[in-house]
Amino acid sequence: MRRKGKVSMEKIEHINIMFKQGRSIRTISRCLKMSRKTVRKYLEKSVENSADIENVLPVPSEQKEASITKLNVDELPFWVQGIDINYVIDELRKGISFKILHQELNPEIGYYGFWRFFRTILASKKPNICLRLVHKPGEKSFVDFCDGIDIINDITGDTIKTHLFVATLPFSQYSFAEFTFDQRLETFIEMHEKTWRFFGGVTEYTVPDNLKSAVTKAHRYDPDCNKAFCDYANHAGFAVLPARPYSPRDKSSVEGSILHIQKSFFQKVRNKKYFSLQELNRDLKLFLIEFNNSVMKDYGVSRNERFSAEAHLLKPLPAEEFQLFQWKRAKVHPDCHIQVEKNFYSVPYMYVGKEVRVRFSKRFLEVFNEAGELISNHKIINGLGKTSTNLEHWPKGKQEYLSFDMNKAKFEAKKIGENTYTLFDFLFSQQHPLRYLRPAQGILRLIYSNKFKKEDMEYATKMAMAHRIYRLSYITDCCFFHAQGGAKPRTPSAPIRDPQTMHLHNESTSSQNI
């Protein structure tokens, strides 16, 4: 038991000094080995009016929601009187940390006293009970996006919004981060590629938020993952475990990393202007080195040191580069074609009117039925409004009809001459032969109607092959040119005026002057 006796003046003075430094009654009691009741009693004696003690001493737990900003300046501790309390509260509500404000306003006083004083102003809610998750080394990586720091267009002066991608290993808290312009699927996969290179390996699972690049349909128990992102996950060798909607604690590690970056990096550079994404990421990279090497209070070691214990457990990086395929649903038109990126690709006729799944990249396109069977594939067409047709996708009667038309056109072209047959054979061997069936029939009609001779057509088709111009209008002009003996066509009915009816302004003006 503590020995009862009179407290010396030195201890009383020490009590007052520690309290003015912002120390709590609990801390003073523990340091001076006195009861909290005794410390409070002597603090009350140091105040002239004992009724004002509640305005000076820390607020009891049952009165924490009371506002201290209503107090007079004379009733506050001396170190608070030179600080704009309302300014501090506004900054805290903006997200500025206590540590930053303490360093900017009054770093000479104790940080704990500063934090405790202003913390009582903010309304406190009843804490939620939660379980502490235990993560295995190298098992998961948590990823998420948040709003980034705006950059300025150097030419127009407009602000450009950025996004911050963060990936964290929950066991070691080792983190990677980078600013991007968007959250599109291509960017999301690129950020994962950079994450694996930064970590030096791949984790077994990735826990993303419910953004569209990762989850097409969010659900608490059975979400639908983005098909293209799942393809990338299979390529890299990890599984996707989307977090539950509106459950940030499912990925609390990356949420904590984002919060730390926002409260540290964002606030340190809040007065700096950036004019390029590269400059912004350069500063963030330097911050990450400091962030991952700083000692964590909970563990007493840095993130980098804890990461060394799980780095060897990560899977190796994929050997081949991932080729991104996009997925979409399309309906088969009555002409046995589907539309993808404003171009048309043929599908077997039995799927007309049905929906199919399409997977396409920059080079190839594949069509699958509902059972997942491959029913058609094409090379990607460059341009707009073009068609890729496989004749076998049409009914047999239609195939025979089209084949008959093209073979008949080539047979008739051979009667005209070698140049015409060469042109027809070249056109019908192209990727889209049906595009040239109508122009070929128009060329034959020029001969059947006796508008031009075979010699004229032979010259015209030779010029078409030489200049690689296969339009019917150009071939017609070449035929007309050859039929006229090489002379340019002229209009026979050009107007001819009588010289007696022509008057020049200069002559009339001069005659008037005379």
Residue pairs with C-beta under 8 A, 6 or more apart in sequence:
2 33
2 34
2 35
7 34
7 38
7 42
11 32
11 34
12 42
12 46
14 32
15 28
15 32
15 39
15 42
15 43
16 43
16 46
18 27
18 28
18 31
19 25
19 28
19 43
19 77
20 77
20 78
20 79
21 109
21 110
21 113
22 77
22 79
22 109
22 110
22 112
22 113
22 114
22 116
22 117
23 31
23 110
23 112
23 113
24 58
24 112
24 113
24 116
25 36
25 39
25 40
25 43
25 57
25 58
26 36
27 112
28 34
28 39
29 35
29 36
29 38
29 39
32 39
40 57
43 53
43 56
43 57
44 50
44 53
47 53
47 56
52 75
54 63
55 68
55 71
55 75
55 76
56 75
56 76
56 77
58 116
58 120
59 66
59 68
59 120
64 120
64 124
65 123
65 124
66 120
67 121
68 76
68 85
68 117
68 120
68 121
69 85
69 86
69 89
69 121
73 81
74 81
77 117
79 106
79 109
80 117
82 106
83 105
83 106
85 118
85 121
88 101
88 105
88 118
89 118
89 121
89 122
91 101
92 98
92 101
92 118
92 122
95 262
95 263
96 263
96 267
97 263
97 264
97 267
98 111
98 114
98 115
98 118
98 119
99 111
100 263
100 267
101 114
102 111
102 114
102 115
106 114
130 249
133 170
133 252
135 170
135 171
135 253
136 171
137 171
137 172
137 309
137 310
137 313
138 169
138 171
138 201
138 203
138 204
138 310
138 311
138 313
138 314
139 171
139 203
139 204
139 205
140 169
140 170
140 203
140 204
140 205
140 206
140 207
140 241
141 167
141 168
141 169
141 170
141 195
141 199
141 203
141 205
141 206
141 207
142 167
142 168
142 169
142 170
142 206
142 207
142 251
142 253
142 254
143 165
143 166
143 167
143 168
143 191
143 192
143 195
143 206
143 207
143 208
143 209
143 251
143 254
144 165
144 166
144 208
144 209
144 251
144 254
144 255
144 258
145 163
145 164
145 165
145 166
145 183
145 209
145 211
146 163
146 164
146 166
146 258
146 262
147 161
147 162
147 163
147 164
148 161
148 162
148 163
148 164
148 179
148 180
148 280
149 162
149 164
149 179
149 266
149 269
149 274
149 280
150 159
150 160
150 161
150 162
151 159
151 160
151 162
151 274
151 275
151 276
151 277
151 280
152 158
152 159
152 160
152 273
152 274
152 275
153 159
153 160
153 275
154 275
154 276
160 181
161 181
162 179
162 180
162 181
162 277
162 280
163 179
163 180
163 181
163 182
163 183
164 177
164 178
164 179
164 180
164 258
164 261
165 177
165 178
165 179
165 180
165 187
165 188
165 191
166 175
166 176
166 177
166 254
166 257
166 258
166 261
167 175
167 176
167 177
167 191
167 192
167 195
167 198
167 199
167 254
168 174
168 175
168 176
168 253
168 254
168 256
168 257
169 175
169 199
169 203
169 253
169 307
169 310
170 253
171 306
171 310
172 303
172 306
172 307
172 309
172 310
173 253
173 256
173 257
173 296
173 303
173 306
174 199
174 292
174 303
174 304
174 306
174 307
175 254
175 257
175 288
175 291
175 292
175 303
176 194
176 195
176 198
176 199
176 288
177 257
177 261
177 284
177 288
178 191
178 194
178 281
178 284
179 277
179 280
179 281
179 284
180 187
180 191
180 277
181 187
181 277
183 211
183 212
183 213
184 213
185 212
185 213
185 226
185 228
185 229
185 324
185 326
186 324
187 213
188 211
188 213
188 214
188 229
189 229
189 232
189 322
189 324
192 206
192 232
192 236
193 322
196 202
196 236
196 317
197 317
199 311
199 314
200 311
200 314
200 317
201 311
201 314
201 315
201 316
201 317
202 236
202 237
202 238
202 314
202 315
202 316
202 317
202 318
203 238
203 314
203 315
204 238
204 239
204 315
205 238
205 239
205 240
205 241
206 233
206 238
206 239
206 240
206 241
207 241
207 242
207 243
207 250
207 251
208 214
208 215
208 240
208 242
208 243
209 242
209 243
209 251
210 218
210 223
210 242
210 243
210 245
212 226
213 226
213 229
214 225
214 226
214 229
214 240
214 242
215 223
215 224
215 225
215 226
215 242
216 224
216 225
216 226
216 227
217 223
217 224
218 242
218 245
219 245
220 244
220 245
223 242
225 240
225 242
227 327
227 359
228 324
228 325
228 326
228 327
229 240
230 240
231 325
232 322
232 324
233 239
233 240
235 318
235 320
235 322
236 318
236 322
237 315
237 318
238 315
243 250
243 251
244 250
248 255
249 255
260 291
261 284
261 287
261 291
264 287
264 291
265 283
265 284
265 287
268 287
269 283
274 280
291 303
292 302
292 303
292 304
292 307
293 302
293 303
293 304
294 302
294 303
295 301
295 302
296 302
296 303
296 306
299 306
323 361
324 361
325 359
325 360
325 361
326 359
326 360
326 361
327 357
327 358
327 359
328 340
328 357
328 358
328 360
329 355
329 356
329 357
329 358
330 338
330 339
330 340
330 355
330 356
330 358
330 367
331 338
331 353
331 354
331 355
331 356
332 338
332 347
332 351
332 352
332 353
332 354
332 355
332 356
333 339
333 344
333 352
334 352
334 353
336 346
336 347
336 348
336 349
336 352
336 393
336 394
337 344
337 345
337 346
337 347
337 387
337 389
338 344
338 345
338 347
338 356
338 358
338 367
340 358
340 360
340 365
341 360
342 384
342 385
343 381
343 383
343 384
343 385
343 386
343 387
343 388
344 385
344 386
344 387
344 388
345 365
345 367
345 376
345 378
345 381
345 387
345 388
346 376
346 378
346 387
346 388
346 389
346 390
346 393
346 394
347 356
347 367
347 375
347 376
347 393
348 375
348 376
348 392
348 393
349 393
349 394
349 395
351 369
351 375
354 369
355 370
356 367
356 368
356 369
356 370
356 375
357 367
357 368
357 369
357 370
357 372
358 365
358 366
358 367
358 368
359 365
359 366
359 368
360 366
360 380
361 380
362 380
363 379
363 380
364 377
364 378
364 379
364 380
365 377
365 378
365 379
365 380
366 374
366 376
366 377
367 374
367 375
367 376
367 377
368 374
368 375
369 375
376 390
376 393
378 388
378 390
379 388
379 431
381 387
381 388
386 432
387 432
387 434
387 435
388 431
388 432
389 432
389 434
391 399
391 402
391 403
392 399
394 402
402 434
402 437
405 437
405 441
406 428
406 433
406 437
406 440
409 424
409 428
409 437
409 440
409 441
409 444
410 421
410 424
410 425
410 428
412 444
413 420
413 421
413 423
413 424
413 440
413 443
413 444
414 420
414 421
416 444
416 447
416 454
416 457
416 458
417 454
417 457
417 458
417 461
418 458
419 457
419 458
419 459
419 461
419 462
419 465
420 443
420 457
420 458
420 461
422 461
422 465
423 461
423 464
423 465
423 470
424 440
426 465
427 433
427 436
427 439
427 440
427 470
428 436
428 437
428 440
430 436
436 470
439 470
439 471
439 472
442 472
443 457
443 461
443 472
443 475
446 452
446 457
446 475
446 476
446 479
447 453
447 454
447 457
451 479
452 460
452 479
452 480
452 483
453 483
455 482
456 478
456 479
456 480
456 482
456 483
457 475
457 479
459 478
459 479
459 482
460 475
460 476
460 478
460 479
460 482
461 475
463 469
463 478
464 470
464 474
464 475
464 478
480 489
481 488
481 489
